[in-house]
């Protein structure tokens, strides 16, 4: 008799139709994940290359740099937008002026960049106006006194807003 009950129970289970699955909670979870991923995704139109010889300082900052002129400083070179401006091996006779506070080759190149940006803004209606933003990519071993000279030179050339590019920590 026990055997007949188990057989009849199996037949009853087999006769039931397909299960209906409620996927509302699954869709809720997927929407929450999608919103979270979109919120945490940062898309920046600013592409920066760090030359060899520059080791960036570490930071926990999560803000994104804005578009601007890139000034890169290592122990032996200075670049503006990936173009070498000054090398310590080939130092010109006059490097500093204004009492040793302004770096002349850097100042001259930044003034050219500023005029170029203003000219493009006048010729192209969709172009952004000159913002005066300088993205500083500085080796972490550079002394503060030299950093002050770079910043002073940039400010004198018209780039008065500084954004320091750092390596983000995970």
N, C-alpha and C positions, 0 to 999 in steps of 0.2 A: 503494500500500500504506500509506503514511503517512496517507493520507486515511481509509482504512478503520479504522485503529486509533483515530483521534480520534473517529470516529462511534461505535464500539463502546464507547469509554470514556465517552462522554456517555450512552449508553444504560444502562451499568452504574450510573452515578451517579444517574440518574433513577429506577432501580428500587429504590434504598435507601429504607427507611421513614423516618418522622419522627425527628428527633433527640430524645433524652431529655436534658433540662437538669436538672442537680443544683442546687437552690436552697438547699442547706444553708448554704453560705458567705454567701449573700445574707441569709438570715434571721439569721445570727450578727451581721452588720454592723448590721442594723436593730435588733436587741436591744441592742447596744452603744450605738448612737445614742440609743435610747429611754432607757436607764439614764442616760446622760450628760445628756440634756435634763431628765429628772426631777430629777437631783441638782443641776443648776445653776439650777433654777427656784425663785424665792423668792416665796412668796405671803404677804403680810402683811395682816392685818386692820386695820392702822392706816392711816387716811386723814388726811393733813395738808394743810391749805391754807396757803400762804404769802401773806400780804397784800402789796399793792403797797408799795414802799418798803423792803422787806427784801431784801438781797442776801446769800444764804447763802455761807459759806466753802466752799472745795473740800476734798474729802477722798478718800482711797483706801480708807476703811473699808468693809467689806462687811456689817457687822452691821446688823440690822433693829431699829428702835425698837419698844418695847413700848407697850401702851396706857397712857395716863396723861393728866393735865391738860396742855394745850398753853399755854405761856407764850410769847407772841410780842413781841419788842421791836424797835422801829425807832428812828430818831433822834428822832421826835416823838410816838410813841404806844406804849402797852403794851396788849396784848390778853390775855385769858384765855379760851380756847376760843372764839375769833372774836368776843368781846364786848369792846368798847373799855372800858378801865378808867381810863386816864390819858392826857391829851393835854397837850402842853407849852403850847399856846395858852391853855388853860383851867385853869391850875394852881391847885389849892386852896391856901389859906394854909398848912395843915399837910400837907406831903407826906412829910417824913421824921421819924422819931423814933429813939430809942435812939442818940443821938449822931450822927445822920445816916446810920445804917447800914441802917435798915429803911424801905421804901416803904409808907406806911400804906394807900393805896387798894388796892394789890396784895395786901398782907397780908389785908385785910378780905375781898376777893373769894376768895382761896385758902382761907381758913377756911370761908367759905360753901360752896365746892366740896367741901371735905373732909367737912363735915357732911352735905351732900347725898349724897355717895358712901356714907357710912356708913349713912344712912337707907335708901337703896336696897338696900344689902347686907342689912340687917335684914329688910326687907319681902319681898325676892325671894330664894328659896333658891338659884336658879341664878346669881345675880349674884356677881361676884368681890368679895372683901374689899378694903378700902382698901390699896393697895400703896405709896403715898407716892412714886410716880414722876411726875416733871415733865419733859415734853419741851420743851426750850428751843430756840425758833426765834429766833435772834438775828442781827441785821444784822452783817456782818463789820466795819463801821466803828465799832461801839460800843466805847467805851473799857473797859478791864479793870476800872477802879474802879467803873463803873456796873454791869458784869456781876456783880461781887462783891456789890453791894447787892441785885440781883435774886435771886442765889443765897441770900444770907443771909435775905432776906425769905421765900423759898420754904421754906427749912429751918425757920424759926421757925413757919411755918404748918403744918408737918407733912410737907411734901414734901421728903424728905431724899435721894432718889435722883434724879440728874440724867442725862438723855439729851440730848445736843446733836444737833440735826438739821442735817445738812450736805448739800451738793450733791455727789453722787458724780461722780467723773471717769471718763470712758470710757477 
